[in-house]
Amino acid sequence: MEEVCGDHHARIDDLRHDRRPVEKVWEAITTPSVIKEWFFGVDTRTDWKAGSPLIHSGGWQGKPYEDKGTILEIEPPRKLVHTNWSPAAGLPDAEDNYQKVTWSLGQTDNRTRLTIDETNIPSQETKKVSESSWKTVLLKLKELLER
């Protein structure tokens, strides 16, 4: 994992799938029923088109929540860019408080590589929580894809 501390930017680049085609990984990150299996049990709502809302809802510590954003760019099966705001950050629902998340997929020598860049993270503490959460969900994604 690479990180740039000064601007609270995180790059997660540690998920590689031998023998998993990029299309299979793309399917796992864009199919709501599959997302629910590896991404904290969230319900995902979107139509996967640029400009459309992207909503993740679920429960955390016994309380319901809804994270939301907008799909900025989508190039199946190579790239997904969206914004994300979570009430858990404790910041108002304002444009300046949305993170930008970029999912990039590539394939080399029969290996699929998934890189996630997250920018506009509001604090070092939030960055640490985000990195820990990404590690957890990406491990679950890897396990799911290896079944």
Beta strands, then each sheet from edge to edge (+ up, - down):
strand 1: 2-4
strand 2: 9-18
strand 3: 43-45
strand 4: 53-60
strand 5: 63-75
strand 6: 79-84
strand 7: 99-108
strand 8: 111-119
sheet 1: 1+ 2- 8+ 7- 6+ 5- 4+ 3-
end
